[in-house]
Amino acid sequence: MFSKNFWIAMLTGGIAVNVLDIVVRGLFLKDIFVTHATELRTDINPVWFVFFGFLKIVIFVWFFYTVRGSFGGGARGGMRFGLYYGIALNVPAMFFPYMVYKGIPYFYIWLTVAYGLVWGMTLGVIVGKISDWPYGKNPDDSNS
């Protein structure tokens, strides 16, 4: 399972979605975080966000490589997997902060869910495309 493509997909996808996180959360959604800073912890080292972001990517890539036969190969299969992954994880998980913390706007929850779907589909396209290298062939994971 841990072929060369697996590691390339993990690294490439990890860099891509971490950059996406910085752009979306750091630029576009920044005002929402600043407005609700009293409800958020500001004492955490940002390195932990990158670490747990990569952990999420490791799980995504591992799970994709485990079940990719169900979704098809290439960018289309990866995007389909990413959409399902995003729905399964983000829809239930993003509503808990709304129910637990006061002051978090409801529309922010939906923005986070939508972003989670975009995140999953973006990573899925990258991982799906890399999993088919060389083009048009599914790699035999037993050969590194």
VMD Tcl script that draws the C-alpha trace (Angstrom):
set ca {
  {0.00 0.00 0.00}
  {2.75 2.48 0.85}
  {4.02 2.92 -2.68}
  {6.08 5.83 -3.91}
  {2.88 7.42 -5.24}
  {1.28 7.15 -1.79}
  {4.04 9.26 -0.24}
  {4.10 11.72 -3.16}
  {0.32 12.11 -2.91}
  {0.53 12.69 0.82}
  {3.25 15.31 0.54}
  {1.83 17.12 -2.49}
  {-1.72 17.05 -1.19}
  {-0.55 18.12 2.25}
  {1.24 21.16 0.94}
  {-1.67 22.10 -1.34}
  {-4.41 21.96 1.30}
  {-2.26 23.65 3.94}
  {-1.80 26.54 1.50}
  {-5.56 26.42 0.84}
  {-6.16 26.59 4.62}
  {-3.93 29.63 4.95}
  {-5.69 31.42 2.11}
  {-9.28 30.55 3.05}
  {-9.09 30.66 6.84}
  {-6.31 33.24 7.10}
  {-7.62 35.69 4.52}
  {-11.27 35.12 3.65}
  {-12.60 33.94 7.02}
  {-10.20 36.02 9.12}
  {-12.86 38.58 10.11}
  {-15.08 35.89 11.59}
  {-12.21 34.57 13.70}
  {-11.26 38.08 14.85}
  {-14.88 38.93 15.71}
  {-15.22 35.81 17.83}
  {-11.72 35.78 19.29}
  {-13.09 35.75 22.82}
  {-14.53 32.28 22.24}
  {-11.33 30.95 20.63}
  {-8.06 29.89 22.21}
  {-5.24 32.15 21.12}
  {-2.49 30.55 23.19}
  {-1.88 27.58 20.87}
  {1.27 27.45 18.75}
  {0.30 27.58 15.01}
  {2.63 24.62 14.38}
  {-0.05 22.40 15.93}
  {-2.53 23.46 13.25}
  {-0.10 22.34 10.55}
  {0.66 19.10 12.43}
  {-2.99 18.15 12.83}
  {-3.68 19.29 9.29}
  {-1.09 16.82 8.05}
  {-2.51 14.13 10.33}
  {-5.90 14.68 8.68}
  {-4.17 14.36 5.30}
  {-2.41 11.13 6.31}
  {-5.78 9.64 7.25}
  {-7.38 10.91 4.03}
  {-4.65 9.49 1.76}
  {-4.47 6.19 3.61}
  {-8.24 5.79 3.48}
  {-8.38 6.78 -0.21}
  {-5.73 4.21 -1.10}
  {-7.64 1.60 0.90}
  {-11.02 2.16 -0.83}
  {-10.11 3.75 -4.16}
  {-11.45 0.79 -6.09}
  {-14.95 1.84 -5.00}
  {-14.59 5.37 -6.35}
  {-12.59 4.87 -9.53}
  {-9.19 6.25 -10.28}
  {-7.94 9.59 -11.39}
  {-9.11 13.07 -10.55}
  {-12.81 12.22 -10.88}
  {-12.64 9.27 -8.47}
  {-10.54 11.30 -6.05}
  {-12.99 14.19 -6.15}
  {-15.91 11.83 -5.54}
  {-14.09 10.30 -2.57}
  {-13.22 13.78 -1.26}
  {-16.87 14.84 -1.45}
  {-18.03 11.80 0.53}
  {-15.17 12.22 3.00}
  {-16.10 15.86 3.44}
  {-19.77 15.10 3.99}
  {-19.06 12.28 6.44}
  {-16.66 14.31 8.56}
  {-17.72 17.93 8.25}
  {-21.50 17.90 8.36}
  {-21.85 16.29 11.79}
  {-18.62 17.64 13.26}
  {-19.10 21.31 12.41}
  {-22.45 21.61 14.20}
  {-21.01 20.69 17.60}
  {-19.20 24.03 18.06}
  {-22.46 25.83 17.27}
  {-24.26 23.82 19.92}
  {-21.50 24.14 22.54}
  {-20.08 27.67 22.20}
  {-22.11 30.85 22.50}
  {-21.68 33.55 19.90}
  {-20.62 31.46 16.91}
  {-22.88 32.48 14.01}
  {-24.91 29.78 12.30}
  {-23.81 30.93 8.84}
  {-20.19 30.34 9.87}
  {-21.01 26.69 10.48}
  {-22.34 26.38 6.93}
  {-19.28 28.19 5.57}
  {-17.07 25.72 7.41}
  {-19.05 22.76 6.06}
  {-18.82 24.12 2.51}
  {-15.10 24.75 2.92}
  {-14.66 21.21 4.26}
  {-16.25 19.86 1.09}
  {-14.00 22.02 -1.10}
  {-10.99 20.93 0.98}
  {-11.87 17.24 0.58}
  {-12.55 17.48 -3.14}
  {-9.35 19.48 -3.75}
  {-7.25 16.95 -1.89}
  {-9.15 14.14 -3.61}
  {-8.36 15.48 -7.08}
  {-4.66 15.73 -6.24}
  {-4.44 12.33 -4.57}
  {-6.60 10.65 -7.21}
  {-4.50 12.02 -10.04}
  {-1.24 11.00 -8.39}
  {-2.61 7.54 -7.57}
  {-2.99 6.90 -11.30}
  {0.62 7.68 -12.22}
  {1.77 6.68 -14.74}
  {-1.24 8.10 -16.54}
  {-4.07 5.68 -17.11}
  {-2.73 2.92 -14.87}
  {-3.41 2.08 -11.27}
  {-0.11 1.41 -9.55}
  {0.48 -1.94 -7.95}
  {0.94 -0.91 -4.33}
  {3.02 -3.97 -3.57}
  {5.83 -2.54 -5.74}
  {7.50 0.55 -4.36}
}
mol new
graphics top color blue
foreach p $ca { graphics top sphere $p radius 0.5 }
foreach p [lrange $ca 0 end-1] q [lrange $ca 1 end] { graphics top cylinder $p $q radius 0.2 }
display resetview
